[in-house]
Amino acid sequence: MQVTKVESLTKTKWKVELDGQFAFVLYKKEILQFGIEVNGELSEELYEQIKKDVVLKRAKLRAMHLLTDMARTESQLRDKLKRNMYPEDVISQAIAYVKSFGYINDEAYIENFIQSKQETKSRKEIYALLLGKGVSSEQIDLVFEQCYEKSTEQEAISRLIRKKNVDILHASEQELHKLYGYLARKGFQYDDIRQVIQNYKDNA
C-alpha cells in the first residue's frame, strides 16, 4: 500500500491516507517509529500490526474512558469515537470489547433514563429524548412496556400541577385551559390530564 497523504491535525497528531483512503490517526512519534512518509510503501503486515497494536488498543482505552466519564448508548459511543477519527472497523471492535464486559447495555440505559425522568416528563417527551440518543424505537418500546403503567403518567401530571402551584378547585376556566395546554405541550394525553384534574375535584 502506498502512503498518499500524511496530514497534520495538531502538533502531535497526524492523519494517514493509504492509496487515497483514510487509514488512521497516529502520533508524530509513531509516524517516525514506523517510517511512514508520503509516497512510501506500507506493507499489509505492518498496516495490520499498527491497527491492532496501536489504533485498536487506543480506541479501547478511549471507549473505556468515555464510559467512565458518563453512561452512554452504543450509538453515542460510536459517534464519539467517529469524531475522534477512529476507523469504522476499529470502532466496531472497540465497542464489542466494552460490551463484552457489560459496560454498554442500551436496555439498562433506557430503563435508568426512564426512571430518572418519568416523574416530571411525559412518556412522549422521554421517548423523543431517547430517540435523540440513538437508541431504536423497538428497544424503547420494549423497555416502556416493562417500566410504564397508566398511573405513572398521571403521577407525573400531578407533580407538574403541584410544581406550578395551580389551585385546581378555585382555578378559573381560563386558568384550567392554560393548564391543559401546558400539559398537552409536554406530551401528556388529554384523557390523563382530565382524569388527574377530576381526581383533584373528587378528593377535595
C-alpha positions in Angstrom: 0.0 0.0 0.0 1.2 3.5 -0.9 1.2 6.3 1.6 -0.6 9.0 -0.3 -1.0 11.6 2.4 0.3 12.4 5.9 -1.6 15.5 7.2 -1.0 17.3 10.5 -4.1 17.6 12.6 -2.5 19.0 15.7 1.1 19.5 16.9 1.2 15.8 17.8 -1.4 14.0 15.8 -1.2 13.1 12.1 -3.8 11.7 9.7 -2.5 9.0 7.4 -4.1 8.1 4.0 -3.2 4.9 2.1 -3.9 4.5 -1.6 -6.0 7.7 -1.4 -8.2 6.5 1.5 -8.2 7.4 5.2 -6.4 4.8 7.2 -5.8 6.0 10.8 -4.5 8.8 13.0 -1.1 8.4 14.7 1.1 10.5 16.9 4.1 12.1 15.4 6.5 9.7 17.2 4.6 6.7 15.8 4.8 8.2 12.3 8.6 8.3 12.8 8.7 4.9 14.5 7.0 3.1 11.6 8.8 5.1 8.9 5.6 6.4 7.4 6.2 9.1 4.7 4.3 10.3 1.6 4.9 8.2 -1.5 6.4 5.5 0.7 5.1 1.9 0.9 3.4 0.3 3.9 3.2 -3.5 3.9 -0.1 -5.2 4.6 1.5 -6.9 7.6 2.7 -3.6 9.1 -0.7 -2.0 8.4 -2.5 -4.7 10.3 0.1 -4.5 13.1 -0.5 -0.8 13.5 -4.2 -1.1 13.5 -4.2 -3.9 16.1 -1.4 -2.9 18.4 -1.7 0.9 18.3 -5.0 2.1 16.9 -7.4 -0.6 18.3 -5.6 -0.5 21.7 -6.1 3.3 21.8 -9.7 3.0 20.7 -10.5 0.5 23.5 -8.9 2.8 26.1 -10.8 5.8 24.7 -14.1 3.9 24.8 -13.5 2.9 28.4 -12.6 6.4 29.4 -15.8 7.8 27.7 -18.0 5.3 29.6 -16.3 6.0 32.9 -17.0 9.7 32.3 -20.7 9.1 31.9 -23.2 6.4 30.8 -23.7 6.3 27.0 -25.7 4.4 24.5 -23.9 2.4 21.9 -24.9 5.0 19.3 -23.5 7.8 21.4 -20.2 6.0 22.0 -19.9 5.2 18.3 -20.4 8.9 17.4 -17.8 9.9 19.9 -15.2 7.5 18.5 -16.0 8.6 15.0 -15.3 12.2 16.0 -12.0 11.0 17.4 -11.3 9.7 13.9 -11.0 6.0 14.5 -11.7 3.7 11.5 -15.1 2.1 11.3 -13.9 -1.4 11.8 -11.8 -0.4 14.8 -14.8 1.4 16.3 -16.9 -1.8 16.0 -14.1 -3.9 17.6 -13.7 -1.4 20.5 -17.5 -1.4 21.1 -17.6 -5.2 21.0 -14.8 -5.1 23.6 -16.6 -2.9 26.1 -19.9 -4.7 25.5 -18.2 -8.0 26.5 -17.6 -6.5 29.9 -21.2 -5.2 30.2 -20.1 -1.6 30.0 -22.7 -0.9 27.3 -26.2 -2.1 27.8 -28.8 0.0 25.9 -31.8 -1.6 27.6 -30.4 -0.8 31.1 -29.6 2.7 29.9 -33.2 3.2 28.7 -34.6 1.9 31.9 -32.4 4.1 34.1 -33.2 7.1 31.8 -37.0 6.5 32.1 -36.8 6.2 35.9 -34.9 9.4 36.2 -37.3 11.4 34.0 -40.8 9.9 34.4 -41.7 11.9 37.5 -41.6 15.2 35.6 -41.8 14.3 31.9 -44.4 12.7 29.7 -43.9 9.3 28.0 -43.9 11.2 24.7 -41.1 13.6 25.9 -39.0 10.7 27.2 -39.5 8.7 24.0 -38.3 11.7 21.9 -35.2 12.2 24.1 -34.2 8.6 23.9 -34.6 8.6 20.1 -32.2 11.6 20.1 -29.7 9.5 22.0 -29.6 7.0 19.1 -31.5 4.0 20.6 -34.0 2.3 18.4 -37.8 2.7 18.8 -38.0 -1.1 19.2 -35.7 -1.1 22.2 -37.6 1.9 23.7 -41.0 0.2 23.2 -39.7 -3.0 24.9 -38.5 -1.2 28.0 -41.5 1.1 28.1 -43.7 -2.0 28.4 -41.7 -3.1 31.4 -41.4 0.3 33.1 -44.7 2.1 32.4 -48.1 1.9 33.9 -51.0 4.3 33.3 -50.7 5.6 36.9 -47.1 6.7 36.1 -48.2 9.3 33.6 -50.9 10.6 35.9 -48.4 10.9 38.8 -46.1 13.0 36.6 -49.1 15.2 35.7 -49.9 15.7 39.4 -46.3 16.6 40.2 -46.2 19.2 37.5 -49.5 20.7 38.7 -48.1 21.0 42.2 -44.9 22.5 40.8 -46.9 25.2 39.1 -48.9 25.9 42.2 -52.3 25.7 40.5 -55.3 25.6 42.8 -57.5 23.2 40.8 -60.6 23.7 43.0 -60.5 27.5 42.7 -59.0 27.9 39.2 -60.9 29.9 36.6 -61.9 28.3 33.3 -59.1 30.3 31.6 -56.5 29.1 34.1 -57.6 25.5 33.6 -57.5 26.0 29.8 -53.9 27.2 30.1 -53.0 24.3 32.4 -54.5 21.8 29.8 -52.5 23.5 27.1 -49.2 23.4 29.1 -49.6 19.7 30.0 -50.6 18.8 26.4 -47.5 20.5 25.1 -45.4 18.5 27.5 -46.8 15.4 25.7 -49.4 14.2 28.1 -52.7 12.7 26.8 -55.9 14.6 27.2 -57.6 11.8 29.0 -54.9 11.5 31.6 -54.9 15.3 32.2 -58.7 15.3 32.6 -58.6 12.3 34.9 -56.0 13.9 37.2 -57.9 17.2 37.4 -61.1 15.2 38.1 -59.4 13.3 40.9 -58.4 16.6 42.5 -62.0 17.7 42.5 -63.4 14.3 43.7 -60.9 14.1 46.6 -61.4 17.7 47.7 
